[in-house]
Amino acid sequence: MAYPKVVLVGQINAGKSSLFNRIISRQKALVSKTPGTTRDRNYAESEWQGKKFTLVDSAGFEKRISLAQDSLSAEYSSILQQAIKKQIELAIAEADLILFLIDIQQGTNQLDIEMAKMIKKNKKPVILVLNKADSSKWVNEANDSAYWNLGLGEPRAVSAVTGLGIGDLLDEVAKKIKRGAGDKKNTMPAIRVAIAGRPNVGKSSLINAILGEERVIVSPVAHTTREPQDTLFYFNDKPIVFIDTAGIRKKSKVKPDIEKTGVLMSLKAIRKADIIVLVLDISEKISHQDKALVDLIVEAGRGLILAINKIDLENNFNNKFEKFIEYYQWNLPGASWAPIIFISTKTKQNVNEILNLIECVETNRQRKISEKDLTDFIKQVVLTKKFRDKWWAQVKFTQIDINPPQFLLLIPPLAAKRKLLSPAQLAIIEKSLRQKWSLEGTSIKISTGVL
């Protein structure tokens, strides 16, 4: 069901993310002048000459992580560097075709030679791409013997910024890749699931635990993930796109420009997702930031699952289970309809159950209820809850949309003019609606109109 993977590799600041964005024709990867911006693998589907492929943007090769850049201790810098190196090795291992980028304005160096040897050792098809050929002067430099001596075939000069040579490059990509199984299958729309939460609560660890591989970098360094990462996954033959978002924290604590951009992209990813898995650390109290994030999710009409992580660190967890449930429901009243699951990404306890919850929530978001059933329902609510005004017998209740379910309550003109419909009554209707039909995990919207 997967498409062939075309992986971009190269030194930091060779322009991999810029080329990634140019090929997929949209701003997805985080691009900046700061070297080493991309740390994880970033995925997107693309197509050229009728051939579909998955484009993968990998972290940049480098000898060391700049301590000044990341304000890290030497120990954390080493941990992060090892994790990035592993991500690059995994990217090469999964590649069907490698695009090895070199900054033509900088020329080759010893690290390029070492990288070329690593790529040839893996015996994968490769195209040598000389990026930043922004003028004819640089295009002519592509014939330099130093590039041919790398033993990776004919160098191809391109400019991710201006678009020069991109079409020819993609022609070559199309020649070298085979059609994937996904080309022959009409796939259903994927469920877009954003994994969100504050920094270091275990978002990346959760995705890795679900996928069974290290797809995104996990480290003790807060805010390691700088940009949303898309990962396609199939569960019960249904496509799910997981989006690992940068940790969201208060604006006052967001200092570097890249980190600020990453947070903004995370918020954008949340608005584009169908379902949000909000990861919370069981050892930390609910913060104002958590509550604000829930409000944003509810306002955007998204599905929501609360995943409480690190239960392996909580003594006597089973004895405290009910108290924890009460705590989260009390402190996040706006998400009282969201299922709560307690997990440990370290031991993988209950991790796979999240997939079942995602499937359940998506089903509820697509739920359709007939007008007859809704008419019978509203009459029963009026009788049971003793809505005293006689005009309630005249109301009409109908569903107008799905994903999320949206309903329209039409009331008599006089009642509307006198504003006789109260927020409390709408709350009763919503609660009764959820009790009558399975609508766990999805926000619902009830609009009002005049008969």
PENORBEL-V350206 format. One record per pair of residues at least 24 apart in sequence whose C-alpha atoms are under 8 Angstrom apart, sorted by the first residue. I is the first residue (numbers start at 1). J is the second residue. If there is no record, write none. Layout:
BEGIN
I;J
I;J
END
This chain:
BEGIN
1;180
1;181
1;182
1;185
2;180
2;181
2;182
3;52
3;53
3;54
3;179
3;180
3;181
3;182
3;183
4;52
4;53
4;54
4;95
4;96
4;97
4;177
4;178
4;179
4;180
5;53
5;54
5;55
5;56
5;94
5;95
5;96
5;97
6;53
6;54
6;55
6;56
6;95
6;96
6;97
6;98
6;99
7;55
7;56
7;57
7;58
7;91
7;92
7;95
7;96
7;97
7;98
7;99
8;55
8;56
8;57
8;58
8;98
8;99
8;100
8;101
9;57
9;58
9;59
9;60
9;61
9;88
9;92
9;98
9;99
9;100
9;101
10;60
10;61
10;100
10;101
10;102
10;112
10;115
11;60
11;61
11;62
11;101
11;102
11;111
11;112
12;36
12;59
12;60
12;61
12;62
13;60
13;103
14;60
14;101
14;102
14;103
14;131
15;101
15;103
15;131
15;132
15;160
16;57
16;58
16;101
17;57
18;160
18;161
19;159
19;160
19;161
20;55
20;56
20;57
22;160
22;161
22;163
23;166
29;57
29;227
30;226
30;227
30;261
30;262
32;258
36;60
37;226
37;258
38;226
38;227
39;84
39;217
39;224
39;225
39;226
40;84
40;87
40;215
40;216
40;217
40;225
40;229
41;87
41;91
41;215
41;216
41;229
42;229
42;230
42;231
43;229
43;230
43;231
44;230
48;170
48;171
48;174
49;171
49;174
51;174
51;179
51;183
52;179
52;180
52;183
53;180
56;91
58;87
58;88
58;91
59;84
59;87
59;88
60;88
61;85
61;88
62;111
76;220
76;221
79;219
80;219
80;221
83;217
83;218
83;219
84;217
87;214
87;215
87;216
87;217
92;119
92;122
93;122
95;124
96;124
96;125
96;177
97;124
97;125
97;126
97;127
97;173
97;176
97;177
98;124
98;125
98;126
98;127
99;126
99;127
99;128
99;129
100;126
100;127
100;128
100;129
101;128
101;129
101;130
101;131
102;128
102;129
102;130
102;131
103;130
103;131
103;132
104;130
104;131
104;132
104;133
104;138
104;141
104;142
104;157
105;132
105;133
105;138
108;146
108;147
113;150
116;150
116;151
116;152
120;152
125;176
126;152
127;152
127;153
127;154
127;155
127;156
128;152
128;153
128;154
128;155
128;156
129;155
129;156
129;157
129;158
130;155
130;156
130;157
130;158
131;157
131;158
131;159
131;160
132;157
132;158
132;159
132;160
132;161
133;157
133;158
133;159
133;164
134;158
134;159
134;161
134;162
134;164
187;239
188;238
188;239
189;239
190;238
190;239
190;240
190;241
191;239
191;240
191;241
191;273
191;274
191;275
191;362
192;240
192;241
192;242
192;243
192;272
192;273
192;274
192;275
193;240
193;241
193;242
193;243
193;273
193;274
193;275
193;276
193;277
194;242
194;243
194;244
194;245
194;269
194;270
194;273
194;274
194;275
194;276
194;277
195;242
195;243
195;244
195;245
195;276
195;277
195;278
195;279
196;244
196;245
196;246
196;247
196;248
196;266
196;270
196;276
196;277
196;278
196;279
197;247
197;248
197;278
197;279
197;280
197;290
198;247
198;248
198;249
198;279
198;280
198;290
199;223
199;246
199;247
199;248
199;249
200;247
201;279
201;280
201;281
201;309
202;279
202;281
202;309
202;345
203;244
203;245
203;279
204;244
205;345
205;346
206;345
206;351
207;242
207;244
209;345
209;348
209;351
210;351
210;352
223;247
223;259
226;258
226;259
226;262
226;263
227;262
227;263
227;265
227;266
228;262
228;265
228;266
228;269
235;355
243;269
245;269
249;289
250;289
270;297
271;297
271;300
271;302
273;302
274;302
274;303
274;362
274;403
275;302
275;303
275;304
275;305
275;358
275;361
275;362
276;302
276;303
276;304
276;305
277;304
277;305
277;306
277;307
278;304
278;305
278;306
278;307
279;306
279;307
279;308
279;309
280;306
280;307
280;308
280;309
281;308
281;309
281;310
282;308
282;309
282;310
282;311
282;314
283;310
283;314
286;328
286;331
291;332
294;332
294;334
294;335
295;334
298;334
298;335
298;443
301;404
301;442
301;443
301;444
301;445
302;404
302;442
302;443
303;338
303;361
303;362
303;365
303;404
303;441
303;442
303;443
304;335
304;338
304;339
304;361
304;441
304;442
304;443
305;338
305;339
305;340
305;341
305;357
305;358
305;441
306;338
306;339
306;340
306;341
307;340
307;341
307;342
307;343
308;340
308;341
308;342
308;343
309;342
309;343
309;344
309;345
310;343
310;344
310;345
310;346
311;342
311;343
311;344
312;344
312;346
312;347
337;439
337;440
337;441
337;442
337;443
338;440
338;441
338;442
339;440
339;441
361;439
361;440
361;441
361;442
362;442
364;438
364;439
364;440
364;441
364;442
365;402
365;403
365;404
365;405
365;439
365;442
366;402
366;403
366;404
366;405
367;402
367;405
368;399
368;402
368;405
369;399
370;398
370;399
371;397
371;398
371;399
374;398
378;429
381;429
381;432
391;415
395;451
396;451
404;442
404;443
404;444
404;445
405;443
405;444
405;445
406;444
406;445
406;446
406;447
407;444
407;445
407;446
407;447
408;446
408;447
408;448
408;449
409;446
409;447
409;448
409;449
410;448
410;449
410;450
410;451
411;448
411;449
411;450
411;451
412;450
412;451
413;450
413;451
416;450
END
